Amino acid sequence: MAVAEFIELTGGIVTSSTIISARGAYVNPAHLGQMRFFVSHTDDKGAFYLWDGASYDEAIRIAENMRRGLGVSEPVRDTVMGDAA
């Protein structure tokens, strides 16, 4: 069963300062307690992180630019506001 391709915008308060990446785990308390927004891309290969930042407006711009740049036809899934961007 094929997974629909989409760009998703999520957000939340950072509660952990441990970051796990392809380079391994490390501690980065810089954003602890702050509201951050995250843009990801999902397709049949999985979900991939694309961007994060402190500005909702910038997150929307980045998500839309990524959607167009990657040729994703579905509108951005905005879980922060609960609708498509």
N, C-alpha and C positions, 0 to 999 in steps of 0.2 A: 504494500500500500504506500503510495507516494505521499510525502509530507508537503503541504502547501508552503511555498517560499514566502517569507515575510520579513519585514524590518519591525522591531519592537522597541518601544521606549518605555522604560520602567524607572522608578525612583524610590529612594528611601534614605533613612538615616543610617550612616555607617556605624556599625556596632562592633566590628572586629578590625583589629589593625594588622592581621596576618593576611598577606596576599600570596596566593598560590598561582604561579605562572609556569610557562614552559621551562623557565630557568630555575624552578624550585620555589620553596616557600621562604618568605622574608617578612619582617615586621616593618610597617610603615604607618605610624600613628598620626600622620599629617591630616587626614580627613576624618578622624574619629569624632563622632558626635555631629558631624555636618550632614546636611541634606545634599545628596548627589543624584544625578540622573545618568542613566545607562542606555546605550543604544546597542542592539545586537541584531544579527542576521541569522535566520533559521531556514534551513532547507533539508533535503533528504540526507545530507551528510552530517547534520547536527546543528547545534547553535554555536555561534561564534561572536565573541565580544568585539565591538567596533570602536566604541568611544565612551568616555564618562567625563562629567563636568558638573559644575555647581549651578549653571544657568539653564532653566527650563527652556527659555527662548532659543538659546544656542543649541540645546538638545533637539528641538523640533527642526531647526535648520539643518543640522548634521544628519538627522534621520531622513529627511526628505532628499537631501543631496545624495546620501547613500542609496536610497530607494531608486532614484533616477539613474545613478551611476552604475548600479548593479543590474538594472533592467527589471526590477521587481514590479509587477503590475498591481499587486494588492496595496491598498493604502497602508500607511504606517499604523501599527497597532499601538495606540497611546494608552497604556494602563494607568498612567498618572491621572489623566483627565477622563478616562473611561470611554474614549471614542477614537475615531480615525483622525489623524492630523490633517 
